Amino acid sequence: MDTFLTCNKNILLIGFMGSGKSTVGRMLAHKSDRYFLDVDTLIEASEGRTIPTIFKENGEAYFRELEKKSAQWMATCVRGSVIATGGGMPLVVKELHTIGHVIYLKLPFEKILERITPEERAKRPLFHDLAKAKQLFEMREKIYEAEADITLNADRSVEEIVNETLLWLDETHGSTT
Ligand code: S3P
C-alpha cells in the first residue's frame, strides 16, 4: 500500500487536574489525524507503578524529574501527536512550546469539583486535600495562561472544544498544522 506520511506538529493540552485533557485529547487526536499520548500513563507504564505509588515511595520531586525527562523525550522524538500533560507539568517544564502548540483548557474550580469523581480524586495525590487543591489551582491559573498559545473555555461539550481547537489551528497555522 502506498502511503505518504506527514508528521503534524504536536498539540499539548495543559490545565488543572480534571479539566478534561484526556477526553478532549482523544477526540482531538482522532479528528486531527494525530496519535494520542498521555504523559501520566506514559510515566506509569515506564515505571510499572501508579502515580500515587510513585508519590508515596519516592516523593513528588522524583515524579517531577520523570515529567522533565518525558518532556525532553517528547521535544526530541515525538511528532504528530496530541499530548495530555499532567496538571503540574507547565510548572516544571518551561519550554513546552518547543514540544508543540500549547492549549490551555480552562475550567473554574467549582466545575472541576463537579466533574471529578471520588475515584478520580483518589488517583491524584495532590487532590486528596480539597483546600490545598484549591490553593494550587489559584496559584497555577496564571502560569497556565502565560504558557499557552491559546486559552479555551472548557466548560462546554468535548466536541465544541475540539472544533474550536481545529478552527484555531486552521486559522493560525493553515496547512502547516
Ligand atoms: C498533577 C496532576 C496529575 C498527575 C499528578 C500531579 C498535578 O495529572 O500528573 O497527580 O500536579 O496537577 P492530571 O492533570 O492528568 O490529573
Residues whose N, C-alpha, C, O or C-beta is under 5 A from the ligand:
A	BS01	S3P	G15 F16 M17 G18 D40 I51 T85 G86 G87 G88 K123 R124 P125 L126
